Amino acid sequence: MKRRLPLFGVVSILILLALLPQLFAERLLYLDPLTRGRVQEALRRTANEEGLLLSGFAISSITDDRLVVHHRAHARGADARRCFTIDLSSFSRTPCDVSS
């Protein structure tokens, strides 16, 4: 039993270190309710206008005025990947490089 506690601590720290980059990229979603609402609306509009599923979006980065998301269409064969940079004030979007 005494050996399991340090092992649990080490595994917990490794998991936290693995999740830290994504948590840092999405920190505004947790800290700012106004930004969270604008991101939700931007993703909903993009999904409706582009005919995409919300479940395929992954947030790359967020600032107060800009959102970069990647969309992966899950289908048979190779999955289509798209990237969008969305202005959170006007909800306008431009395509970005998929590899970024």
N, C-alpha and C positions, 0 to 999 in steps of 0.2 A: 504494500500500500504506500509505503514511504517513497518508493521509486516512481510511482505513477504521477504524483503531484508535480514534480519538476518536469516530467515529460509533457504533462498537460499544459504547463506554462510555456514551454518552448513551442509546442504546436500552436497554441493560441497566439503567440507573438508572430510566428511565421504566417499564419492566416491573416492577421491584422496587417502585416507588411505587404502581403499580396493584394489586399483590398484597398490599401491606402491611396494609390494613384486614382482609382475610380472615385473614391469618396472625395478626394480633393477636387477632381474635375466637376463634381456635382454639388459642391458645398453650398452654392447659392440656392439650390433647390431646398436645402434643409434650413437655411438661415433667413431667407427673404420670401415671405408669402406673396408679395407682388410679382416677383420674378417667377415664382412657381406657377402662378396663375397664367402669366403670359406665355411661359413655356408650354403649359398644358394646352392653351388655345392655339398656339403656333403648330404644335404637333397634330392637333385635331384638324385644323384647317389644311395642313399639308397632306395628311392622310386622305381627307375627303376629296381635295382637288386633284391629287395625283392617283387616286384609286389604290392606295396602299393600306396595309394592315398596320395598326398601331403597335402590335406586338413585335414588328420587325425593326423598330427604331432603337438605336443605341446612341446615347449622347456622348460626343467626344469632348466638347468644351462649352462652357457657358460664361458669358460676361453679362454685365447689366443691360447691354443693348444688342447682343449677338449670340446666336446659338448655332453650333455645328453638330449635325446629326448624320449618322450613317443608317441606311436602310438596307436590310438584307431580305429579299423575297425568298421565302422558303418554298421551294418547288422541287419537283423531280429533276434530277440532273444537276447541272451547275446552278448555284443560287445567284440571281442577279443582285448586284450591289450598286447602290446609289448613295451619293453624298449631297447634303444640302447645307448651305449657310443661310440662316433665317434671321432677318432683322426683327427684333422683338417689338419695336415701336410700330412698324407698318405691316408686319407679317409678310413682307416680300421675301422671296427666296431666290437664291442663285445656286446653280450646281457648283460643286467643288470637286477636287481631285479625290477619287475613291481611296487611294492609297494613304492619304493623310489622316 
